[in-house]
């Protein structure tokens, strides 16, 4: 199983007519974490560095901007070596 760390939070001030209330945002975070986690676990199942035998570690940072009503997610991938990082990125970018 791949180690995935999640860091989700809210940024900006909520307008009076905010699209989502805090409870809905927390549900959005939970659903996003579940969906992304399942997908990433499936895509990276069994992927380990051929030289060092280590799996990748991922950190997903998500911020819901209340003013814009949008969520931005960034992926950070930590690997034991640059060659394995390239392999993980290629795996994630390959459709299948």
Secondary structure, 3 states (H helix, E strand, C coil): CCEEEEEEEEECCCCCCCCCCHHHHHHHHHHHHHHHHHHHHHHHCCCECCCCCCECEEEEEEEEECCCCEEEEEEEEECCCHHHHHHHHHHHHCCC
